Amino acid sequence: MTVHEPWSEERTRSIVAAHTHLEGPMMPILHAVQEAFGFVPEAAVPVIAHELNLSRAEVHGVITFYHDFRRQPAGQTVLKVCRAEACQSMGCESLVKHAEDRLGIACGETTADGRVTFETIYCLGLCATAPSAMVDGQIIGRLDTAKLDKILAEAGA
């Protein structure tokens, strides 16, 4: 489990300052903000926009366009099941349904106790070992219900 620092305007400005030398710094800034705080807080949007001389709408548009950016904190464990074509052909949809039933949430949500965030991802590059998943950044191939149940049990779900 990764521990994130609480959001602060000062820390957000320092993250922006550390990346403004880059060409097209918004994506690296957003990734660094999420790395620091666990998500991109709404309060960070005007700070980033001001520092980059952009509108809040431009920053908001990037955050909402890319699925990897969170606008709310994630659970202690993040489970992402691949739903790309190879994984679909190997039964990932039944695994998604199994996880939703077991967790009591829909894909894209976090359990009420904050233990697990369940999401989808499109292509982990493990097509030969489909279906695949990622748990807290660790890639898992040949996912089946037994492996999925073990992952969820270890996450406390």
Secondary structure, DSSP 8 states (H G I E B T S, - for coil): --------HHHHHHHHHHHTTSSS-HHHHHHHHHHHHSS--TTHHHHHHHHHT--HHHHHHHHHHSTT--SS---SEEEEEE-SHHHHHTTHHHHHHHHHHHHTS-TTEE-TTSSEEEEEES--S-GGG-S-EEETTEEE-S--HHHHHHHHHHTT-
